[in-house]
Amino acid sequence: MIDRPMYYEKIIQFVNKPFIKVLTGVRRCGKSTMMLLIQQLLKEQGIKKEQIISINFESMAYYDLRDSRSLYTYICEAVKKIEGKIYLFFDEVQVVDKWEEAINSFLLDFPSDIYITGSNSKLLSSEISTLLTGRYIHIKMQGLSFQEMLSFREHKGNVKSQNDLLWLYIRRGGFPAVHIADYDERASYAIISGIYDSIVLRDVVQRYNIRNVDLLNRIMQFIMDTVGSTISAKRIFDYFKSQYRSVDINTIYTYLDALVSSFIISKVQRYDIQGKELLKTQEKYYLADHGIQHAVFGYRDRHISGILENIVYHELIRRGYEVFIGKLGTMEVDFIAKNPQTRVYVQVAYRIEQISTLEREFAPLLAIRDSYPKFVVTMDSHFRDSIEGVKHIGLFQFLTDNSLY
């Protein structure tokens, strides 16, 4: 199992505390493994294995428990045979109809410590949040960060140069399954392709009763092909129209929402830096893992700028920032990242080899008149001096230097 200290340490501080531990994230990002690590910790602390009940609701073994009443009855019967606190681990709990009612009852009816996972952002809808208000902590998991991949491969004794490891991450992505063995690129993409198909089928098509699966896949492929570009449902509609395909724009909106809810893509809104307001059009979409794009299209050099943006976006999210696309007059800032204490501005480019590229990447950041950190992140081998406080740094440093921002 891959150790994930960033998430593990967040969770263990709530072990044996009266809060439901809710882990969400795209399928196969490591949620189930994290549950196993917590169970292992409990056993090391002296909890008997009989006190731990673990259920994966996607297993046919628990098919009859997919409604709240059946689940409640099953757990209550099991509790009668167990002494002491019960530790409940429920994987993919969104499969259970009205699961929140059963969970709420477990909290009320007997001493329990509860952990649940879900692969859908609607897991904590307003109705569920109201029922469980003040009783849960939410931890959203992502695939492996570059630092996590480095740590894991170092532990396995894989010795490569920094540049080789960075390119390995760029070309393979961060799904844990890709890094548990020394798979070659073809095998890695086969694994990711299987994960992608599973997400689309189980978390999108089945959950949202998608009728036109071909259209769904074409929308997803359009997003993959345009990562790093602003997109709207209207732009997708116009693209299909140019291909002589008749599509209802409302269906596009519905399918985009379903894809976002499954965590396979993230929608990032634009923020007007001068007007200090969110804009309602021309958002960007980023993939849950950039390896998905490679698995579908194969690695393509022309996608590199979007892939680098995708990696930087997830690193900012991982570090606790809320992320937006910046608009400053006619100029665009790739990312404005905010938290309660500070903000960070980031431009991302593959390389800065020409003066025109230098001016294009630095100009938006130089036009922002505040003192917050500003970075131009590239894959260059040599880096320019800071210009009026704007730092030019490498992607490797951006992903590994925890004191930088």
Summary of the structure (lengths in Angstrom):
residues: 405
radius of gyration: 22.6
end to end distance: 29.8
largest distance: 73.6
contacts: 1230
relative contact order: 0.09
helix: 48%
strand: 20%
